[in-house]
Amino acid sequence: MELSIYKTDGTSSKKKAQLSDSIFAIEPNETVLYEDVRRIQSNNRQGTAKTKERGEVRGGGKKAYKQKGTGMARRGSIRSPLLKGGGTVFGPKPRNYTVNLSKKAKRLARKSALSLKVNDESLMIVEDFSYDAPKTKQVVELLTALKLDGKKVLLLTSENDRNIFISARNIPGVNVLEASKPSTYEIMKADVVVFQESAISVLENSIEPKVDEEAA
C-alpha cells in the first residue's frame, strides 16, 4: 500500500511511501490487541500494596472490657476489623502482576495496532528532518503545520535524535521514540502516529527482519 509523504510545512509532496501490506494492511486482531495492552499495563505495576490483617496489627493483648454487664457486644481484642485501627479483612498483599505473551502474539498485536491507525487515517509520514539545536518552538511549528496541535502524537524517528527528543519532551501529549521501540500500548494511546520517511523501513525491519537469502 502507498501513503502520501508530507513536507515539514504541512503541504503534501509528490512522493509516496510504500508500506508493507503484511504490517499496515492486515485484519486487526482485537483480542490479541487487548491481551498485549493488558500485559504491558500489568507488567508496569509494582505490586507492593500491603495492608495489615488482624494478626499483624499492634495491640490487643489485653481484653478491652469485661465480658458481661456492659450492654455491648463481647469484645476480645481491639484488633477486630470492626474497630478503627483494627486489621483489614482480605486486604491487598504484595504480588507479582506479570503477564506473559508469546513473541508471535506481540508481533501480531503491533501489526494490528498499526493497521488500525491506517484504517482510521491516523498515520502520517513526514519527510526526514533534524534540528541543529533543541528548541521546542520547532516541534510546535511542525505540529501546527500538520494540524496536529492539541492531539496526542507519537513521533517515530529512524534513529535516536537527541535534539528532536529534547525539543518535544515539554509538549503535552507528544512522545518521541525510535521507530524500532514503540509498543502496542504506545501506538494505541496516540491519536496520530507520525513517521519520519526513513523510519518506515526501521519499524518494518524490527517487526519482520529481512534475512538475506543465501544458498546453503
C-alpha positions as CSV (number, residue, x, y, z in Angstrom):
1,M,0.0,0.0,0.0
2,E,1.0,3.6,-0.5
3,L,0.7,6.7,1.6
4,S,1.5,10.4,0.8
5,I,4.6,11.9,2.3
6,Y,4.2,15.4,3.8
7,K,6.7,18.2,4.0
8,T,7.5,19.8,7.3
9,D,5.5,22.9,6.3
10,G,2.4,20.7,6.2
11,T,2.0,20.5,2.4
12,S,1.8,17.2,0.5
13,S,4.9,16.3,-1.5
14,K,4.6,14.4,-4.8
15,K,6.4,11.4,-3.2
16,K,4.6,8.2,-2.0
17,A,5.8,5.8,0.7
18,Q,5.5,2.1,0.1
19,L,4.2,0.3,3.2
20,S,4.3,-3.4,3.8
21,D,0.8,-4.9,3.5
22,S,1.7,-7.6,5.9
23,I,2.2,-5.0,8.6
24,F,0.0,-2.0,7.8
25,A,-2.9,-3.7,6.0
26,I,-3.9,-6.7,8.0
27,E,-7.2,-7.5,9.6
28,P,-6.7,-6.2,13.2
29,N,-7.0,-8.9,15.8
30,E,-8.8,-7.1,18.7
31,T,-8.4,-10.0,21.1
32,V,-4.6,-10.0,20.8
33,L,-4.5,-6.2,20.9
34,Y,-6.4,-6.3,24.3
35,E,-4.1,-9.0,25.7
36,D,-0.9,-7.2,24.7
37,V,-2.1,-3.8,26.2
38,R,-3.2,-5.7,29.4
39,R,0.3,-7.3,29.5
40,I,2.1,-4.0,29.2
41,Q,0.0,-2.3,31.8
42,S,0.1,-5.2,34.2
43,N,3.9,-5.5,33.9
44,N,4.2,-1.8,34.8
45,R,2.5,-2.4,38.2
46,Q,4.8,-2.6,41.2
47,G,2.6,-5.0,43.2
48,T,3.8,-3.5,46.5
49,A,0.4,-2.6,48.0
50,K,0.1,-4.0,51.5
51,T,-2.3,-3.7,54.5
52,K,-2.1,-5.3,57.9
53,E,-4.5,-8.1,58.8
54,R,-5.9,-8.8,62.3
55,G,-2.8,-10.8,63.3
56,E,-0.4,-8.1,62.2
57,V,-1.9,-5.0,64.0
58,R,-0.2,-3.9,67.1
59,G,-2.1,-4.2,70.4
60,G,-5.0,-6.3,71.5
61,G,-3.1,-8.3,74.2
62,K,-5.5,-7.2,76.9
63,K,-9.2,-7.7,76.9
64,A,-10.8,-4.3,76.1
65,Y,-13.5,-4.6,78.8
66,K,-15.3,-7.2,80.8
67,Q,-17.3,-9.9,79.2
68,K,-20.7,-9.2,80.7
69,G,-22.7,-6.3,82.1
70,T,-21.8,-3.6,79.7
71,G,-24.8,-3.9,77.4
72,M,-22.4,-4.1,74.4
73,A,-21.2,-6.9,72.3
74,R,-18.4,-9.1,73.7
75,R,-15.1,-7.7,72.6
76,G,-11.9,-9.8,72.9
77,S,-9.5,-7.6,71.1
78,I,-9.1,-4.1,69.7
79,R,-7.5,-5.7,66.6
80,S,-11.0,-6.5,65.3
81,P,-11.6,-5.3,61.7
82,L,-14.9,-3.7,63.0
83,L,-12.9,-1.2,65.0
84,K,-11.0,1.9,63.9
85,G,-7.3,0.9,63.9
86,G,-8.1,-2.7,63.6
87,G,-6.9,-5.2,61.0
88,T,-8.1,-5.2,57.4
89,V,-10.2,-8.1,56.0
90,F,-8.8,-9.6,52.8
91,G,-6.6,-6.6,52.2
92,P,-4.0,-6.4,49.4
93,K,-0.7,-8.2,49.7
94,P,2.5,-7.9,47.7
95,R,2.1,-9.9,44.5
96,N,3.5,-10.3,41.0
97,Y,1.3,-8.9,38.3
98,T,3.5,-10.1,35.4
99,V,1.6,-11.4,32.3
100,N,3.4,-13.3,29.6
101,L,2.6,-13.3,25.9
102,S,4.3,-15.1,23.1
103,K,6.6,-13.2,20.6
104,K,4.2,-14.2,17.8
105,A,1.2,-12.7,19.6
106,K,3.1,-9.5,20.5
107,R,4.2,-9.1,16.9
108,L,0.6,-9.6,15.7
109,A,-0.6,-7.0,18.3
110,R,1.8,-4.4,16.9
111,K,0.7,-5.1,13.4
112,S,-2.9,-4.8,14.4
113,A,-2.4,-1.5,16.1
114,L,-0.6,0.0,13.1
115,S,-3.3,-1.4,10.7
116,L,-6.0,0.2,12.9
117,K,-4.2,3.6,12.7
118,V,-4.1,3.3,8.9
119,N,-7.8,2.4,8.7
120,D,-8.6,5.4,10.9
121,E,-6.4,7.7,8.8
122,S,-4.4,8.4,12.0
123,L,-1.0,7.6,10.5
124,M,1.2,10.2,8.7
125,I,4.6,10.2,7.1
126,V,6.8,13.3,7.1
127,E,10.0,13.9,5.2
128,D,13.2,13.4,7.2
129,F,14.1,16.4,9.3
130,S,16.6,17.2,12.0
131,Y,17.5,20.2,14.2
132,D,20.9,21.8,14.8
133,A,19.9,22.5,18.4
134,P,17.0,21.7,20.7
135,K,14.1,24.1,20.6
136,T,10.5,23.4,21.5
137,K,9.2,26.1,19.1
138,Q,10.5,24.0,16.1
139,V,8.3,21.0,17.0
140,V,5.3,23.2,17.9
141,E,5.5,24.8,14.4
142,L,5.8,21.3,12.8
143,L,2.7,20.0,14.7
144,T,0.8,23.2,13.8
145,A,1.7,22.8,10.1
146,L,0.4,19.2,10.2
147,K,-2.7,20.3,12.0
148,L,-1.9,18.1,15.0
149,D,-1.6,20.7,17.8
150,G,-3.6,19.6,20.9
151,K,-3.5,15.9,19.9
152,K,-1.6,13.0,21.4
153,V,1.2,12.4,18.9
154,L,3.7,9.6,18.7
155,L,6.6,10.8,16.6
156,L,8.8,7.9,15.3
157,T,12.4,8.7,14.2
158,S,14.7,6.4,12.3
159,E,17.4,6.7,15.0
160,N,17.9,8.3,18.4
161,D,17.8,12.0,17.6
162,R,18.5,13.9,20.9
163,N,17.7,17.3,19.5
164,I,14.2,16.2,18.4
165,F,13.6,14.4,21.7
166,I,14.6,17.4,23.9
167,S,12.6,19.7,21.6
168,A,9.4,17.7,22.1
169,R,9.6,16.5,25.6
170,N,7.9,19.6,27.2
171,I,4.9,19.4,24.8
172,P,1.9,17.8,26.5
173,G,0.8,14.6,24.7
174,V,3.8,14.4,22.4
175,N,6.1,11.3,22.6
176,V,9.2,10.8,20.5
177,L,10.7,7.3,20.1
178,E,12.9,5.4,17.7
179,A,10.9,3.5,15.2
180,S,12.0,0.1,16.4
181,K,10.8,0.7,20.0
182,P,7.1,1.7,20.2
183,S,4.9,-0.9,22.0
184,T,1.3,-1.7,21.2
185,Y,0.2,0.4,24.1
186,E,2.1,3.5,22.9
187,I,0.7,3.1,19.4
188,M,-2.9,2.8,20.6
189,K,-2.6,5.6,23.1
190,A,-1.6,8.1,20.4
191,D,-4.3,10.0,18.4
192,V,-1.9,10.2,15.5
193,V,1.3,8.3,14.7
194,V,3.8,10.3,12.7
195,F,6.7,8.6,10.9
196,Q,9.8,10.2,9.5
197,E,10.2,8.9,6.0
198,S,13.3,6.8,6.8
199,A,11.6,5.4,10.0
200,I,9.2,3.2,8.0
201,S,11.9,0.7,7.0
202,V,13.3,0.7,10.5
203,L,10.0,-0.3,12.0
204,E,9.2,-2.9,9.3
205,N,12.6,-4.5,9.9
206,S,12.0,-4.6,13.7
207,I,8.8,-6.5,13.2
208,E,9.7,-8.6,10.2
209,P,13.5,-8.7,10.0
210,K,14.8,-9.1,6.4
211,V,17.0,-12.1,6.1
212,D,19.4,-12.3,3.2
213,E,18.7,-15.4,1.2
214,E,21.9,-17.2,0.8
215,A,22.5,-20.5,-0.9
216,A,23.2,-23.3,1.6
